[in-house]
Amino acid sequence: MSVNKEVLNKGLQYLAGSLPTLFIGVFILNSSFKNQKHPLFIYVLILAVLICAYAVYLMFKGINTIMKSMFEK
């Protein structure tokens, strides 16, 4: 079984990029729920959900890229 190392590194970069965005998104989400009476609550909540969704997308793309590096010729 041969692994395409360039594609594998790209997949690992996607996963490494998803880790900080996941923590930042959850942190912003938590602080938005703590400040529900603030007038900008809904905008901060939307921003946090978008950041979390982007982190999930990066994780999916990273895992998909790693699988491509392992199982494609």
C-alpha positions as CSV (number, residue, x, y, z in Angstrom):
1,M,0.0,0.0,0.0
2,S,1.6,3.2,-1.1
3,V,0.6,6.6,0.3
4,N,0.7,9.8,-1.7
5,K,2.6,11.9,0.9
6,E,1.8,15.3,-0.7
7,V,-1.9,14.7,-0.6
8,L,-1.6,13.2,3.0
9,N,0.2,16.4,4.1
10,K,-2.6,18.5,2.6
11,G,-5.2,16.5,4.5
12,L,-3.3,16.9,7.7
13,Q,-3.1,20.7,7.1
14,Y,-6.9,20.8,6.8
15,L,-7.2,18.9,10.1
16,A,-4.7,21.2,11.8
17,G,-6.7,24.2,10.6
18,S,-9.9,22.8,11.8
19,L,-8.7,22.4,15.4
20,P,-8.3,26.1,16.3
21,T,-11.4,27.1,14.5
22,L,-13.4,24.5,16.4
23,F,-12.2,25.8,19.8
24,I,-12.7,29.5,18.7
25,G,-16.2,28.7,17.5
26,V,-17.2,26.9,20.7
27,F,-15.7,29.7,22.8
28,I,-17.6,32.4,21.0
29,L,-20.8,30.3,21.1
30,N,-20.5,29.9,24.9
31,S,-19.9,33.6,25.5
32,S,-22.8,34.5,23.2
33,F,-25.1,32.4,25.3
34,K,-23.8,34.0,28.5
35,N,-24.7,37.5,27.1
36,Q,-28.2,36.9,25.7
37,K,-29.5,40.3,26.8
38,H,-26.8,42.1,24.7
39,P,-28.2,43.8,21.5
40,L,-25.6,42.0,19.3
41,F,-26.4,38.6,20.7
42,I,-27.9,37.2,17.5
43,Y,-25.0,38.4,15.3
44,V,-22.4,36.8,17.6
45,L,-24.4,33.6,17.7
46,I,-24.6,33.5,13.9
47,L,-20.8,34.1,13.7
48,A,-20.2,31.3,16.2
49,V,-22.4,28.9,14.3
50,L,-20.7,29.7,11.0
51,I,-17.2,29.2,12.5
52,C,-18.2,25.9,14.0
53,A,-19.7,24.8,10.6
54,Y,-16.5,25.9,8.9
55,A,-14.5,23.7,11.4
56,V,-16.7,20.7,10.6
57,Y,-16.2,21.3,6.9
58,L,-12.4,21.5,7.3
59,M,-12.5,18.2,9.3
60,F,-14.6,16.5,6.6
61,K,-12.3,17.8,3.8
62,G,-9.2,16.8,5.8
63,I,-10.4,13.2,6.4
64,N,-11.6,12.9,2.8
65,T,-8.2,14.1,1.5
66,I,-6.4,11.6,3.8
67,M,-8.6,8.8,2.5
68,K,-7.8,9.8,-1.0
69,S,-4.1,9.7,-0.4
70,M,-4.3,6.2,1.0
71,F,-6.7,4.4,-1.3
72,E,-6.2,6.1,-4.7
73,K,-3.4,5.1,-7.0
